[in-house]
Amino acid sequence: MNTAQLEEVKTAARNLSQVSEKQKNLFLQVLSDVMLENKNKILSANRRDIKRALQIDMKSSFIQRLTLSEGALISLANRLIELKKITCKMHEILEETHQENILLQKVRTPLGIIAVIYEARPEVTVDVVALCIKSSNAVILKGGSEGSNTISVFIYCIQKALQKTKINTSVVTSLSSSKRSEIHELITNDAYIDLVIARGGYAMVREIMNKSSIPVLAHAAGGARIYIDKSANLSLVEEIIINAKTSKPAACNSLDTIVVHTDIAGKALPLIYKICKSYGIEVVKNIWDQEFLDLKLSIKIVKDHNEAITFMNTYSKNHSEGIIAQDEKVIETFTKLVDAAALFVNSSTRNHDGYAFGLGAEIGIATGKLHARGPVGLNELTSYKWIAYGK
């Protein structure tokens, strides 16, 4: 993008902060309607993307993330309606204090311009735009070429919805070039871009994190571990493992390793192997640090919860970790000592999701420790400024 184009985006971003919540919600409603009106076009474009991915022999896990079913599209449209119900609270006073002759207010503000670089999941296009518009941020999108047909139709729907609701179309820009130099230029243009969000494979995300001169929200790798304590309820074990491993094996919050207390192994292991056989899950040995993104998992036996915590912190990607236990002291120790963006107690790690967290949607999961951690929703796309009122 040239300077003139970026200036347009910057102006549009500033003006967006003055757009009312009512108008932004109208945009979400119109976008939902336009997407459903163009449902057949979107699904047809997605089939072309899948066909091309199959021709170049992409991994099955990648194709799973690329695929957009009719049900998923309807769910995506419904998420926009749900997001309408959530108030962004832009310009709210977060803190207020008096210091001698000065009244100090800490006020919520938009970030400004966000660059989002993503692979595979074309529906990210809609989630990103919805959250950015709702939080008064302009967005520059760089989707992967593998989903270009689907993304193109989504952008058409987005631009149409912006026009219908009289919001400056420059608040959403989509880059179609596949040149690596364009991405490098984008992630180093800190004169205009305020935040970079990266979603995709480990290599792509790590490269962006290493080369960007702008703060990056991302997770380079995912995959979860769930510890089964000796105090665990075995009926919960079965339900949680089935959901965490089979509901979407290619998801970044999918279960990769089951950690089992030795005292319950005699009861838990037959149950685990029965589940694996029923669902076609391959059990691999001594692979602890790999994100499988497939119907594979490993099993680790430990002598107590302290060994489990040490093991999980050693191999964790700081994304999603879980525990199944009834012993409150064990649970408390686990939640204090295990380091991850989200911990799940007697719950599936697949719940690590903006929609499940009641955020309406998410741009992605952040595993860093500055600004945002976990699902990146509306509030994570805001900053603040101090205003000092003197006499």
Secondary structure as UniProt FT lines:
FT   HELIX           3..16
FT   TURN            17..18
FT   HELIX           21..37
FT   HELIX           39..55
FT   TURN            56..57
FT   HELIX           60..66
FT   HELIX           70..84
FT   TURN            90..91
FT   STRAND          93..99
FT   TURN            100..101
FT   STRAND          102..110
FT   STRAND          113..118
FT   TURN            122..123
FT   HELIX           124..134
FT   TURN            135..136
FT   STRAND          138..143
FT   HELIX           145..147
FT   HELIX           148..164
FT   TURN            165..166
FT   HELIX           169..171
FT   STRAND          172..174
FT   HELIX           180..187
FT   TURN            190..192
FT   STRAND          195..199
FT   HELIX           202..211
FT   STRAND          216..218
FT   STRAND          224..228
FT   TURN            230..231
FT   HELIX           234..246
FT   TURN            249..250
FT   TURN            252..253
FT   STRAND          255..261
FT   HELIX           262..264
FT   HELIX           265..279
FT   STRAND          282..284
FT   STRAND          296..302
FT   HELIX           305..315
FT   STRAND          320..324
FT   HELIX           328..337
FT   STRAND          342..345
FT   HELIX           349..351
FT   TURN            354..358
FT   STRAND          365..366
FT   STRAND          374..375
FT   HELIX           379..381
FT   STRAND          382..390
//
